[in-house]
């Protein structure tokens, strides 16, 4: 059985890796970074909205 040497990376760790890079080899990396940042922003907004809703219903 063949073993693959893959490394598991969370989205947050991936964004940090992108932040550490000074140069981008292509525009795809910039687009991926922008999309990941948008996704994380949406997640934070959803968490904030959930907390507000819980406070209103309490």
N, CA, C and O atoms as CSV, one atom per row, in Angstrom:
chain,resi,resn,atom,element,x,y,z
A,1,UNK,N,N,0.844,-1.189,0.000
A,1,UNK,CA,C,0.000,0.000,0.000
A,1,UNK,C,C,0.886,1.247,0.000
A,1,UNK,O,O,1.820,1.350,0.794
A,2,UNK,N,N,0.594,2.172,-0.874
A,2,UNK,CA,C,1.384,3.387,-1.024
A,2,UNK,C,C,0.963,4.429,0.001
A,2,UNK,O,O,-0.225,4.684,0.200
A,3,UNK,N,N,1.956,5.026,0.645
A,3,UNK,CA,C,1.674,6.094,1.606
A,3,UNK,C,C,1.868,7.442,0.935
A,3,UNK,O,O,2.858,7.669,0.239
A,4,UNK,N,N,0.926,8.318,1.148
A,4,UNK,CA,C,1.040,9.687,0.629
A,4,UNK,C,C,1.469,10.601,1.764
A,4,UNK,O,O,0.980,10.477,2.887
A,5,UNK,N,N,2.351,11.487,1.483
A,5,UNK,CA,C,2.833,12.423,2.492
A,5,UNK,C,C,2.093,13.745,2.369
A,5,UNK,O,O,2.636,14.739,1.886
A,6,UNK,N,N,0.859,13.737,2.811
A,6,UNK,CA,C,0.047,14.945,2.784
A,6,UNK,C,C,0.073,15.589,4.160
A,6,UNK,O,O,0.175,14.905,5.178
A,7,UNK,N,N,-0.020,16.888,4.177
A,7,UNK,CA,C,-0.055,17.619,5.430
A,7,UNK,C,C,-1.422,18.256,5.568
A,7,UNK,O,O,-1.897,18.918,4.645
A,8,UNK,N,N,-2.063,18.062,6.718
A,8,UNK,CA,C,-3.360,18.663,6.975
A,8,UNK,C,C,-3.149,20.104,7.431
A,8,UNK,O,O,-2.322,20.375,8.301
A,9,UNK,N,N,-3.902,21.016,6.838
A,9,UNK,CA,C,-3.794,22.431,7.170
A,9,UNK,C,C,-5.198,22.989,7.330
A,9,UNK,O,O,-6.062,22.764,6.482
A,10,UNK,N,N,-5.426,23.717,8.419
A,10,UNK,CA,C,-6.722,24.359,8.595
A,10,UNK,C,C,-6.771,25.618,7.738
A,10,UNK,O,O,-5.745,26.102,7.260
A,11,UNK,N,N,-7.964,26.132,7.555
A,11,UNK,CA,C,-8.124,27.358,6.754
A,11,UNK,C,C,-7.357,28.501,7.400
A,11,UNK,O,O,-6.694,29.276,6.710
A,12,UNK,N,N,-7.443,28.609,8.711
A,12,UNK,CA,C,-6.753,29.684,9.419
A,12,UNK,C,C,-5.240,29.582,9.221
A,12,UNK,O,O,-4.577,30.588,8.969
A,13,UNK,N,N,-4.691,28.367,9.333
A,13,UNK,CA,C,-3.264,28.179,9.116
A,13,UNK,C,C,-2.884,28.511,7.679
A,13,UNK,O,O,-1.814,29.067,7.427
A,14,UNK,N,N,-3.761,28.170,6.739
A,14,UNK,CA,C,-3.492,28.459,5.334
A,14,UNK,C,C,-3.402,29.962,5.095
A,14,UNK,O,O,-2.520,30.424,4.370
A,15,UNK,N,N,-4.301,30.718,5.694
A,15,UNK,CA,C,-4.272,32.178,5.544
A,15,UNK,C,C,-2.990,32.736,6.146
A,15,UNK,O,O,-2.372,33.636,5.577
A,16,UNK,N,N,-2.589,32.199,7.305
A,16,UNK,CA,C,-1.331,32.651,7.909
A,16,UNK,C,C,-0.149,32.357,6.991
A,16,UNK,O,O,0.759,33.177,6.858
A,17,UNK,N,N,-0.162,31.187,6.358
A,17,UNK,CA,C,0.908,30.860,5.408
A,17,UNK,C,C,0.925,31.846,4.247
A,17,UNK,O,O,1.991,32.263,3.794
A,18,UNK,N,N,-0.249,32.213,3.771
A,18,UNK,CA,C,-0.320,33.179,2.677
A,18,UNK,C,C,0.184,34.540,3.116
A,18,UNK,O,O,0.823,35.249,2.338
A,19,UNK,N,N,-0.104,34.917,4.380
A,19,UNK,CA,C,0.368,36.202,4.889
A,19,UNK,C,C,1.891,36.248,4.976
A,19,UNK,O,O,2.497,37.303,4.791
A,20,UNK,N,N,2.503,35.105,5.258
A,20,UNK,CA,C,3.957,35.061,5.388
A,20,UNK,C,C,4.669,35.185,4.041
A,20,UNK,O,O,5.837,35.571,3.992
A,21,UNK,N,N,3.987,34.865,2.966
A,21,UNK,CA,C,4.606,34.945,1.649
A,21,UNK,C,C,4.688,36.395,1.193
A,21,UNK,O,O,3.721,37.149,1.303
A,22,UNK,N,N,5.830,36.769,0.691
A,22,UNK,CA,C,6.018,38.131,0.211
A,22,UNK,C,C,5.619,38.239,-1.250
A,22,UNK,O,O,5.016,39.229,-1.664
A,23,UNK,N,N,5.958,37.213,-2.035
A,23,UNK,CA,C,5.681,37.240,-3.461
A,23,UNK,C,C,4.587,36.234,-3.794
A,23,UNK,O,O,4.425,35.215,-3.121
A,24,UNK,N,N,3.859,36.540,-4.825
A,24,UNK,CA,C,2.879,35.616,-5.360
A,24,UNK,C,C,3.331,35.214,-6.758
A,24,UNK,O,O,3.669,36.062,-7.584
A,25,UNK,N,N,3.333,33.920,-7.007
A,25,UNK,CA,C,3.784,33.456,-8.307
A,25,UNK,C,C,2.750,33.705,-9.393
A,25,UNK,O,O,3.093,33.907,-10.558
A,26,UNK,N,N,1.487,33.689,-9.004
A,26,UNK,CA,C,0.442,33.913,-9.994
A,26,UNK,C,C,-0.763,34.577,-9.342
A,26,UNK,O,O,-0.826,34.713,-8.120
A,27,UNK,N,N,-1.702,34.983,-10.159
A,27,UNK,CA,C,-2.881,35.667,-9.639
A,27,UNK,C,C,-3.835,34.698,-8.948
A,27,UNK,O,O,-4.694,35.125,-8.177
A,28,UNK,N,N,-3.694,33.398,-9.213
A,28,UNK,CA,C,-4.558,32.413,-8.560
A,28,UNK,C,C,-4.364,32.428,-7.047
A,28,UNK,O,O,-5.333,32.312,-6.297
A,29,UNK,N,N,-3.126,32.568,-6.598
A,29,UNK,CA,C,-2.855,32.606,-5.161
A,29,UNK,C,C,-3.517,33.822,-4.527
A,29,UNK,O,O,-4.057,33.732,-3.425
A,30,UNK,N,N,-3.477,34.950,-5.213
A,30,UNK,CA,C,-4.134,36.153,-4.694
A,30,UNK,C,C,-5.642,35.951,-4.610
A,30,UNK,O,O,-6.279,36.361,-3.640
A,31,UNK,N,N,-6.203,35.321,-5.627
A,31,UNK,CA,C,-7.643,35.087,-5.654
A,31,UNK,C,C,-8.051,34.109,-4.555
A,31,UNK,O,O,-9.069,34.305,-3.892
A,32,UNK,N,N,-7.268,33.072,-4.367
A,32,UNK,CA,C,-7.554,32.098,-3.298
A,32,UNK,C,C,-7.500,32.781,-1.951
A,32,UNK,O,O,-8.376,32.578,-1.111
A,33,UNK,N,N,-6.473,33.592,-1.737
A,33,UNK,CA,C,-6.338,34.295,-0.460
A,33,UNK,C,C,-7.531,35.209,-0.212
A,33,UNK,O,O,-8.075,35.239,0.892
A,34,UNK,N,N,-7.934,35.949,-1.230
A,34,UNK,CA,C,-9.079,36.853,-1.087
A,34,UNK,C,C,-10.348,36.069,-0.758
A,34,UNK,O,O,-11.137,36.491,0.088
A,35,UNK,N,N,-10.548,34.939,-1.418
A,35,UNK,CA,C,-11.742,34.132,-1.157
A,35,UNK,C,C,-11.734,33.529,0.241
A,35,UNK,O,O,-12.777,33.448,0.890
A,36,UNK,N,N,-10.568,33.107,0.705
A,36,UNK,CA,C,-10.467,32.557,2.061
A,36,UNK,C,C,-10.753,33.649,3.081
A,36,UNK,O,O,-11.452,33.414,4.066
A,37,UNK,N,N,-10.218,34.835,2.851
A,37,UNK,CA,C,-10.467,35.945,3.776
A,37,UNK,C,C,-11.946,36.319,3.798
A,37,UNK,O,O,-12.487,36.613,4.863
A,38,UNK,N,N,-12.603,36.312,2.649
A,38,UNK,CA,C,-14.042,36.597,2.593
A,38,UNK,C,C,-14.820,35.540,3.366
A,38,UNK,O,O,-15.751,35.857,4.106
A,39,UNK,N,N,-14.428,34.275,3.187
A,39,UNK,CA,C,-15.100,33.176,3.886
A,39,UNK,C,C,-14.955,33.336,5.399
A,39,UNK,O,O,-15.931,33.192,6.134
A,40,UNK,N,N,-13.740,33.634,5.867
A,40,UNK,CA,C,-13.521,33.794,7.301
A,40,UNK,C,C,-14.296,34.984,7.856
A,40,UNK,O,O,-14.792,34.930,8.981
A,41,UNK,N,N,-14.403,36.048,7.080
A,41,UNK,CA,C,-15.180,37.206,7.502
A,41,UNK,C,C,-16.656,36.837,7.646
A,41,UNK,O,O,-17.311,37.247,8.604
A,42,UNK,N,N,-17.175,36.062,6.692
A,42,UNK,CA,C,-18.572,35.626,6.769
A,42,UNK,C,C,-18.813,34.741,7.985
A,42,UNK,O,O,-19.857,34.835,8.631
A,43,UNK,N,N,-17.854,33.887,8.294
A,43,UNK,CA,C,-17.981,33.010,9.464
A,43,UNK,C,C,-18.022,33.841,10.740
A,43,UNK,O,O,-18.844,33.590,11.622
A,44,UNK,N,N,-17.137,34.830,10.839
A,44,UNK,CA,C,-17.134,35.695,12.036
A,44,UNK,C,C,-18.440,36.474,12.151
A,44,UNK,O,O,-18.972,36.634,13.249
A,45,UNK,N,N,-18.955,36.957,11.034
A,45,UNK,CA,C,-20.245,37.673,11.064
A,45,UNK,C,C,-21.369,36.756,11.517
A,45,UNK,O,O,-22.219,37.158,12.311
A,46,UNK,N,N,-21.378,35.526,11.015
A,46,UNK,CA,C,-22.412,34.570,11.402
A,46,UNK,C,C,-22.330,34.262,12.894
A,46,UNK,O,O,-23.360,34.153,13.559
A,47,UNK,N,N,-21.124,34.120,13.422
A,47,UNK,CA,C,-20.968,33.871,14.861
A,47,UNK,C,C,-21.452,35.061,15.676
A,47,UNK,O,O,-22.104,34.891,16.706
A,48,UNK,N,N,-21.134,36.260,15.217
A,48,UNK,CA,C,-21.591,37.465,15.916
A,48,UNK,C,C,-23.113,37.563,15.879
A,48,UNK,O,O,-23.744,37.870,16.890
A,49,UNK,N,N,-23.701,37.303,14.714
A,49,UNK,CA,C,-25.157,37.339,14.599
A,49,UNK,C,C,-25.823,36.304,15.493
A,49,UNK,O,O,-26.876,36.567,16.073
A,50,UNK,N,N,-25.214,35.127,15.606
A,50,UNK,CA,C,-25.768,34.081,16.473
A,50,UNK,C,C,-25.731,34.522,17.929
A,50,UNK,O,O,-26.683,34.281,18.671
A,51,UNK,N,N,-24.641,35.168,18.348
A,51,UNK,CA,C,-24.546,35.648,19.728
A,51,UNK,C,C,-25.585,36.738,19.998
A,51,UNK,O,O,-26.202,36.764,21.063
A,52,UNK,N,N,-25.773,37.630,19.036
A,52,UNK,CA,C,-26.770,38.699,19.187
A,52,UNK,C,C,-28.169,38.092,19.305
A,52,UNK,O,O,-28.959,38.498,20.158
A,53,UNK,N,N,-28.464,37.134,18.457
A,53,UNK,CA,C,-29.773,36.475,18.494
A,53,UNK,C,C,-29.991,35.751,19.816
A,53,UNK,O,O,-31.085,35.813,20.379
A,54,UNK,N,N,-28.976,35.070,20.316
A,54,UNK,CA,C,-29.094,34.407,21.617
A,54,UNK,C,C,-29.365,35.412,22.717
A,54,UNK,O,O,-30.169,35.149,23.611
A,55,UNK,N,N,-28.704,36.562,22.664
A,55,UNK,CA,C,-28.898,37.588,23.688
A,55,UNK,C,C,-30.313,38.152,23.609
A,55,UNK,O,O,-30.939,38.412,24.637
A,56,UNK,N,N,-30.808,38.338,22.409
A,56,UNK,CA,C,-32.162,38.873,22.251
A,56,UNK,C,C,-33.220,37.877,22.721
A,56,UNK,O,O,-34.252,38.273,23.264
A,57,UNK,N,N,-32.971,36.616,22.515
A,57,UNK,CA,C,-33.957,35.590,22.911
A,57,UNK,C,C,-33.853,35.198,24.371
A,57,UNK,O,O,-34.759,34.552,24.898
A,58,UNK,N,N,-32.783,35.568,25.032
A,58,UNK,CA,C,-32.596,35.183,26.430
A,58,UNK,C,C,-33.433,36.017,27.363
A,58,UNK,O,O,-33.390,35.818,28.577
